Amino acid sequence: MSRLTEALWWNTGEAVISLFAAAPSAEPSDLAFDISGCTPDRIDTYHLEDVEEVLTGLQVVEYDLAFDVLPAELGPYLEQCLQQVCARGARVAWLGFEGSFHFDHLLTEDTAQMLYGVAASGEPTVLALDDALRTGPEWPKILAVYRSKLLTD
């Protein structure tokens, strides 16, 4: 079992995919994340409060997609989830393990190993499902490009 798979099943009874979206509005979209007939068993939505105003003009919403059984084609499913959120107005969206989120460490090198996908409006979606890619030297560089889009007004 890869570190990715282990991390998604941290809640033992179900796999949880945490998707973060930074957008001008904090209102969560009515996204069902129903892609190719695969729908989460439960979706929990959280508004993450940026008390120190790290992100000027953006709000972050976390979507926790809970599954009893993960999608058979996990990569394409995750890619489409990220693209769907960006199409609905997110400037940047990313996937992270439980405990990966903190406003002071958004898409930074010190959290890179805990992040496994990123997308931005008008940019390609990039996944790091392979443990070697996620822990390698290129992944933090890719995240830095998307971080700059996150912090740009």
N, C-alpha and C positions, 0 to 999 in steps of 0.2 A: 504494500500500500504506500502510495506517495505521501509526502508531507501535505500536499494540497488536499488529497482525499481525507487524510486524518483530520486536518483542520476544519474541513466542511462538516465532519461528523462529530465535532466537539460536544454537541448537545446529546450525544449517545443515541437517542431515539429517533432523531431526524437530522438530515443534512440541512445546513443553513448557509445560503449564499447572501453575503452582505454587499449590497450595491449602494454606493454613495453618489449623490448627484448635487452639483453646485449650480444653482440657477438664480436668475433675478427674483424669482418668486418662491416663497417658502411653501406655497400650496402644492401638496402632492397631486400629481396627475392621477387620473382614474386608471392607471395602468394595471392590467391583470397579469402581465408577463405571460400571456398565453401565446406560445410560439410553437408553430408546427404541431399543435395538439398537445403540447406539454405545458401544464399549468401547475404552479406551486400549490401545495395543499393548504398553505397559509401564507399571508403577507402581513408583516408588521411594519408600520411606518413610524419613523421618529423624526421630529424636527430637532436639529442639533444647533444649539444656541451659541453663536459666535460673540461671546461677551467682550472679548478684546478687539473685536472688529478686524480680524486678520484679513478677511475677504471683503473688500469694499464693494458694496452693492450686490453681494451674492448671499444666498441662504443655502444651507446644506440640509438635504433630506436623506435619511438612510432607509432603504427598503431591505428588510430581511425576508428572503424568499425561503420558506421551509418546505422540504420535500421528504416524504417517506422513502421515495426511491428517486435518485438523481436522474436527470435526463440522460438517455443512452448516448446521445450526441452532445456531450457537455460543452465542448468548445464552440460549436455553432450556436448553441442556445445562449451562452454567455455573451458572445459577440452581438447577437441580435438584441439582447436585453440592453446592453450598453448603447447600441445604436438607437433603439427605441426611446430611451430616456433623453439622449441628445436631440433627437428629432422633436421631442416635446419641449425643448427650450433649455436644457442643461448646457452650460458652457463646457463643463468637463464632468465626466462620470468615471468611477473606478470601482474595482472589486477588491475587497480586503478581508483578511481573516478577523475573527473576533479579537478585539483589543487593539486593532491597528489604527484606529482613528484618534487623532488629536489635532486641533487647529494649528498648533505650533509645528506639526510634522506632516503636513499635507504633501504627499507624493515626494518625500525627501529620501535621501540615501539611507537614513537610519531605519526607515520603515519599509524599504523596497522589498525585502524578503517576505513581508507580510501582505504584499499587494500582488494580484495576479491578473489584472486586466485594467485597461484605461482607454478612454475615448474622448473626443472633443468634437464639437460641431465643425464640420468641414475637414476633419482629419481622419486618418485611418484608425480603426480599432486595433489595439495590440493586446494580445493575451500572452501570459507567461505561466502556462499550465505545467510546464516541465520544471522540476525542481532545479535542474542545472541552469536553466535560463534565468529563473527567478533569483538565484543566488550568485549569478555571474556578474561580470563588470559592466556589461552593456545595459542591463535592465535599469539601474539607477539613472543612466544617461537618458534613456527613453522617457522615464518618468519626469526628469527635469524639464524636458521640452513641454510636457503637458502641464507641469507646475507653473511654468511661465505664462501659459494661457489662463490658468486659474487666477493668477495674481495680477494680470493685466486688466486695467479698467476698460 
